[in-house]
Amino acid sequence: MPKYSVPFSGYAAASVTVETESTDPEEILEEAYNQGFPGICAQCSGWGRDFSLELGDDWEPIDTSAEDPTPVVYKEED
């Protein structure tokens, strides 16, 4: 029987933890970009299975609002 691949698009989010003395959200954002973003393992990607999952390279920071384009930065507990 013929097989068909049906592409879907969805939403994925990632969080990068940054250690810095800076409190400037723009500097923290820059450091997060420099650290890179997580990938997915072979099992989660669907390798060898009937599905596949790919992550793109164009990650964008979440903005608080259109009026305030400051990136969202959450301080973690010390």
N, C-alpha and C positions, 0 to 999 in steps of 0.2 A: 504494500500500500504506500502511496506517495507521502512524504513528510513535508511539512511547511513550517517555516520560521515566522513568527508574528512578533515584530518589535513593539515594545511598550516603552514609554517614557515615564519617569516618576521623579521623586524628590529624595535626595540624600543630603545629610548634613554631617559635618565633622567639626570637632573642637580640637584646637591645638593649645597645649599648656605651655606658657612662657614664663620663665623666671627672669625678672628684671627689677631693678630699683626704680625705673621710670614709672611715672603715673600718667604720662601722656598717651591717650588712646592711639594716636597715630604712630607713635614709636613702638608701642606694644603690637599693633597690627603689622608693622614692618618686620618685627622680629618673628612673629608667627608665620608670615610668608617665607622668611628665610629658613625656617625649620622644615618646611615641606608639609605634605599632607599624607595621611595614611592610605594604604592600598587595601586590597581585599585578598584573602587567601584563595587557593585553587578550589576548595570546597564551596566557599561562598560565591565564587564567580560562576559556578555551574560547570566547571571543566569536566568533560566526559559525561555530562548529564543532558537532560532534555530541555534545559534552560541555560541562559548565559546572562551575566551581569557585568557591565563595564562602568567604570567611573571616568568621567572626563577630567581635564586639567584646568578648567576655568572655574575655580572656586572664587566666590565673591563674599566679602564680609556682610553680615546682616546689619542693615542700617536701622537706627531707632525710629526714624520717620523721614518723610520727604522734607520737612522743615528743618530737621536737625540731622545732617548726614554723618554725624560722628559714629564710628563703628561701635558695635556693642562689645564691651570688654567687661568680663566678670572677674572680680578679685576672689581668689580661692582662699580658704582658711590657711593661716600660717601653721 
